[in-house]
Amino acid sequence: MNQESKLIKTKLGLLNLAEHLGNVSKACKLMGYSRDSFYRIKELYDTGGETALFEISRSKPNPKNRVDESVETAVVRFATDQPSWGQQRLSNELRKQGVFVSGGGIRSIWLRHGLETFKKRLTALEAIVAADGIILTEAQVSALEKKKEEQEAFGEIETEHPGYLVAQDTYYVGNIKGVGRIYQQTVIDTYTRVAFTKLYDNKHAITAADTLNDRVLPFFEQQQIPVLRMLTDRGTEYNGKVEYGHDYELYLTIEGIDHSRTKVRHPQSNGICERFHRTIQEEFYAIAFRKKIYNTLEALQNDLDEWIRYYNQERHTVADTATEKRQCKLLKNLYL
């Protein structure tokens, strides 16, 4: 997702959040916008749709500063011939052919043609295959297979505003002497990436519902933001029939929350929770279990709560772009 797309998503999130809350001032405060900005964005959206929200740069391109057309053509051609090559490797390979262009120059050309990332170069390659039906080289086939594997491992989730889609998953922490098996209920808001965790000695529907009731819904209610939909895998702790008294399904029904499930036999498609579990394993559990011996679940929960506070309030505040900084401000406004 490029910078302009991130800006569009943030502005649409502001409009959607204001609509769901029915309160422009509250939405502006949470998203870090002024009321004047909100009404200006709304006017643009009402008259021209998403296209009108793109910010037009005042700078104009200077063709005199660009490389020769033949060099640009060669760089663009290699972007689909060898999509996995980075800018430095491509610069080196072109030098062997007598074409001299720096890595930075290659990136500038890629940016002009929308080819600056591996994903975009693969998309361009797929478009060429669909249009011309070319025979793929071994490098092209390998790159497309890699993309397919990544898509299967991590599904891309579209979300419109805080509370629109909240993901939940069960993570097996391990077996501790004197405590037994430990399971972690993980809940993440897919828009702000605010995370909630709670530890249990079993994984049942009642524990999955307890995490929502004890930590998640009170947080969103405090912010006056409704939770609209939950995303889970198809584990027995999340799926059952309400008429048979399944605690989790019954709880969602009572709270008026829709329930979405990941694809059958692809629980890893809930990529947000999967990535969070890798992070928490590497940055918390692997370190905590080396430094300390836990004799009770409560002691581990206390240390976990401290790390989650760090994760939500400090770890997410490292941002490079204006959009990411605005997202961090939104997260801080929600969590503090």
Helices and strands as residue ranges (DSSP letters): H 3-21, H 24-31, H 35-48, G 49-53, G 63-65, H 69-81, H 87-96, H 103-112, H 118-132, H 138-153, E 166-176, E 180-189, E 195-200, H 205-211, I 212-216, H 217-222, E 229-232, G 242-244, H 247-255, E 258-261, G 267-269, H 271-280, I 281-285, H 286-291, H 297-313, G 315-317, H 322-335
